[in-house]
Amino acid sequence: MLIGQDDFFHLTYCTKVHPGCGWDELFGNLRALVPQLKARLSPTRPFGLGLRLSNDESLELLAGDRLARFQEFLTRHRLYVFTLNGFPYGTLAGQPVKERIFAPDWRAAQRLDYTLRLVDILARLLPPGLEGGISTLPLSYKPWITADDDVALAQITDNLVRLTARLIEVEEETGKLIHLDLEPEPDGLLELSGEVVDFFQRWLLPRGAPQLARTAGFREDEARRRLLKHLRVCLDTCHLAVAWEDPAAALNSLAQNGIRVGKVQITAGLEAMVPANGRPRGPLARQLTPFTRSPYLHQVIAREDGGRRRRFPDLWQALALMDHCPQGQWRIHYHMPLFVERYGALTSTREATREVLRLLRAQRFCPHLEIETYTWEWLPAELKRDLLESLTAEYLWVLEAMGGNKGYQPSAFSGQPRPDIGEAGEL
């Protein structure tokens, strides 16, 4: 969906929200929902899709006539694909995922082969004249690799150089620019902007540029430029908030080191205020407990009185120790619907998301925007709404936060988000 006065921004949602397993099931979900969503939000103009494909689904899509049939569906409904989510390698349906979401990491040949396949798919789907991006994991899970593990970091760098060499070939063969967007996440090997800069400056450029120069026949300075052109950052606004990073400072740090943002994932995390010792915490713990039942990893970073930070690998571990924690503010990596301001005693980080979007409007540092709330299936019953209604409400929230869009037609939306959305416990 094109937004902005000059259609600079491309806004989509990530199809990770659709439960199921296998390309045929995913395609069925897209056929059932996407034309309805487009009719509400962009009835007369092209509508973008952020496609999430598992490793198996990427293989299936390239088999037989599936890709041709998908392209025909896109053309018939005036849809286009400009970004892929290549972070989760396996299926997400009906099984615990937790830290396995990071496997295989960028040390592994399987991760490289899967991502190369996504490059080939996006190169065939991407409209001419439009750049494309593929988001991927933050290299690995931090508990798996120490900062001084030179062997692991060298393996990661070498695989990213191989991927970049293919991206260069695709651009030379087709004229299509595709970039890989590393997605920092709490407890990821890359979590903070400073860690991204450190990896680029200590590993990717000094080790990768000479390798790419030899492989592609470039001068070393040109190889550095190509690495920075094709390897970028996926900025997830929930991750940024949960990590307690200042958005302006993070963006400045990346820009000063020549690192571009390839995609902004528009998300909001869960937030809770832990009361002072001696005050009852049971009600807060009971309200948070349903959020532990999803199969995903929900990291917690608490800012306690005095500014001290305390980390928990998952929400259930934080709740087990809540009675022993000081008073403070918890930020939780649990993607909440953007249109929900408050749920009982809980809030979200959506105002931090709004601040990133304000910077985005002002600085226009990235054209690719993707709504990535994927927890609908696991939300408490009071927060659940029909998926079509939920996605519509999220788009409307983003459009308002981005300052509206002259091409948006309100009459295409037959309903409005209920007026009580955002009121405590009254959803």
ChimeraX attribute file (.defattr): number of C-alpha atoms within 10 A of each C-alpha:
attribute: neighborCount
match mode: 1-to-1
recipient: residues
	/A:1	22
	/A:2	21
	/A:3	19
	/A:4	17
	/A:5	12
	/A:6	9
	/A:7	13
	/A:8	13
	/A:9	19
	/A:10	19
	/A:11	24
	/A:12	25
	/A:13	24
	/A:14	20
	/A:15	23
	/A:16	20
	/A:17	17
	/A:18	21
	/A:19	17
	/A:20	16
	/A:21	16
	/A:22	19
	/A:23	18
	/A:24	14
	/A:25	14
	/A:26	20
	/A:27	16
	/A:28	11
	/A:29	15
	/A:30	17
	/A:31	15
	/A:32	11
	/A:33	13
	/A:34	18
	/A:35	18
	/A:36	15
	/A:37	19
	/A:38	22
	/A:39	16
	/A:40	19
	/A:41	21
	/A:42	22
	/A:43	17
	/A:44	12
	/A:45	16
	/A:46	15
	/A:47	24
	/A:48	23
	/A:49	22
	/A:50	24
	/A:51	20
	/A:52	25
	/A:53	26
	/A:54	22
	/A:55	21
	/A:56	15
	/A:57	20
	/A:58	22
	/A:59	16
	/A:60	17
	/A:61	20
	/A:62	15
	/A:63	10
	/A:64	9
	/A:65	10
	/A:66	15
	/A:67	17
	/A:68	14
	/A:69	13
	/A:70	15
	/A:71	15
	/A:72	13
	/A:73	17
	/A:74	20
	/A:75	12
	/A:76	9
	/A:77	17
	/A:78	17
	/A:79	19
	/A:80	20
	/A:81	21
	/A:82	23
	/A:83	31
	/A:84	25
	/A:85	24
	/A:86	26
	/A:87	25
	/A:88	21
	/A:89	26
	/A:90	19
	/A:91	18
	/A:92	19
	/A:93	13
	/A:94	11
	/A:95	10
	/A:96	14
	/A:97	17
	/A:98	15
	/A:99	17
	/A:100	15
	/A:101	20
	/A:102	23
	/A:103	19
	/A:104	20
	/A:105	22
	/A:106	23
	/A:107	21
	/A:108	14
	/A:109	14
	/A:110	15
	/A:111	22
	/A:112	19
	/A:113	14
	/A:114	18
	/A:115	23
	/A:116	17
	/A:117	16
	/A:118	23
	/A:119	24
	/A:120	15
	/A:121	17
	/A:122	21
	/A:123	22
	/A:124	16
	/A:125	19
	/A:126	19
	/A:127	14
	/A:128	12
	/A:129	9
	/A:130	12
	/A:131	19
	/A:132	23
	/A:133	28
	/A:134	28
	/A:135	26
	/A:136	24
	/A:137	27
	/A:138	25
	/A:139	25
	/A:140	24
	/A:141	23
	/A:142	17
	/A:143	11
	/A:144	12
	/A:145	16
	/A:146	12
	/A:147	10
	/A:148	8
	/A:149	10
	/A:150	12
	/A:151	11
	/A:152	18
	/A:153	22
	/A:154	16
	/A:155	15
	/A:156	21
	/A:157	23
	/A:158	20
	/A:159	20
	/A:160	22
	/A:161	24
	/A:162	16
	/A:163	20
	/A:164	25
	/A:165	20
	/A:166	17
	/A:167	25
	/A:168	20
	/A:169	14
	/A:170	17
	/A:171	14
	/A:172	11
	/A:173	9
	/A:174	11
	/A:175	15
	/A:176	22
	/A:177	21
	/A:178	27
	/A:179	27
	/A:180	27
	/A:181	27
	/A:182	24
	/A:183	26
	/A:184	26
	/A:185	24
	/A:186	25
	/A:187	20
	/A:188	20
	/A:189	23
	/A:190	23
	/A:191	20
	/A:192	20
	/A:193	22
	/A:194	13
	/A:195	13
	/A:196	22
	/A:197	20
	/A:198	14
	/A:199	18
	/A:200	21
	/A:201	13
	/A:202	12
	/A:203	18
	/A:204	24
	/A:205	22
	/A:206	14
	/A:207	16
	/A:208	24
	/A:209	24
	/A:210	18
	/A:211	20
	/A:212	24
	/A:213	18
	/A:214	12
	/A:215	13
	/A:216	13
	/A:217	11
	/A:218	16
	/A:219	13
	/A:220	18
	/A:221	12
	/A:222	14
	/A:223	25
	/A:224	19
	/A:225	13
	/A:226	19
	/A:227	24
	/A:228	20
	/A:229	19
	/A:230	21
	/A:231	26
	/A:232	24
	/A:233	25
	/A:234	27
	/A:235	27
	/A:236	23
	/A:237	26
	/A:238	30
	/A:239	27
	/A:240	27
	/A:241	28
	/A:242	26
	/A:243	24
	/A:244	16
	/A:245	16
	/A:246	14
	/A:247	19
	/A:248	11
	/A:249	11
	/A:250	15
	/A:251	18
	/A:252	13
	/A:253	16
	/A:254	18
	/A:255	14
	/A:256	10
	/A:257	14
	/A:258	15
	/A:259	20
	/A:260	20
	/A:261	22
	/A:262	29
	/A:263	27
	/A:264	26
	/A:265	24
	/A:266	26
	/A:267	29
	/A:268	34
	/A:269	26
	/A:270	27
	/A:271	25
	/A:272	19
	/A:273	18
	/A:274	21
	/A:275	15
	/A:276	13
	/A:277	12
	/A:278	7
	/A:279	9
	/A:280	12
	/A:281	15
	/A:282	11
	/A:283	10
	/A:284	18
	/A:285	18
	/A:286	11
	/A:287	14
	/A:288	19
	/A:289	14
	/A:290	14
	/A:291	20
	/A:292	17
	/A:293	13
	/A:294	18
	/A:295	16
	/A:296	21
	/A:297	20
	/A:298	25
	/A:299	24
	/A:300	27
	/A:301	23
	/A:302	27
	/A:303	20
	/A:304	17
	/A:305	12
	/A:306	7
	/A:307	9
	/A:308	9
	/A:309	15
	/A:310	15
	/A:311	17
	/A:312	17
	/A:313	17
	/A:314	19
	/A:315	22
	/A:316	21
	/A:317	15
	/A:318	23
	/A:319	19
	/A:320	11
	/A:321	10
	/A:322	16
	/A:323	16
	/A:324	10
	/A:325	17
	/A:326	16
	/A:327	18
	/A:328	20
	/A:329	17
	/A:330	21
	/A:331	28
	/A:332	31
	/A:333	27
	/A:334	28
	/A:335	22
	/A:336	26
	/A:337	27
	/A:338	28
	/A:339	20
	/A:340	21
	/A:341	20
	/A:342	18
	/A:343	19
	/A:344	14
	/A:345	14
	/A:346	16
	/A:347	20
	/A:348	27
	/A:349	25
	/A:350	24
	/A:351	14
	/A:352	22
	/A:353	24
	/A:354	21
	/A:355	16
	/A:356	24
	/A:357	21
	/A:358	15
	/A:359	15
	/A:360	17
	/A:361	16
	/A:362	9
	/A:363	9
	/A:364	12
	/A:365	16
	/A:366	18
	/A:367	19
	/A:368	23
	/A:369	26
	/A:370	24
	/A:371	23
	/A:372	27
	/A:373	25
	/A:374	20
	/A:375	19
	/A:376	20
	/A:377	14
	/A:378	16
	/A:379	19
	/A:380	14
	/A:381	11
	/A:382	10
	/A:383	17
	/A:384	15
	/A:385	14
	/A:386	9
	/A:387	14
	/A:388	14
	/A:389	15
	/A:390	19
	/A:391	20
	/A:392	20
	/A:393	21
	/A:394	23
	/A:395	21
	/A:396	21
	/A:397	18
	/A:398	20
	/A:399	16
	/A:400	12
	/A:401	17
	/A:402	18
	/A:403	14
	/A:404	15
	/A:405	15
	/A:406	11
	/A:407	16
	/A:408	19
	/A:409	14
	/A:410	13
	/A:411	9
	/A:412	14
	/A:413	17
	/A:414	8
	/A:415	12
	/A:416	11
	/A:417	14
	/A:418	9
	/A:419	8
	/A:420	11
	/A:421	16
	/A:422	17
	/A:423	13
	/A:424	15
	/A:425	14
	/A:426	12
	/A:427	18
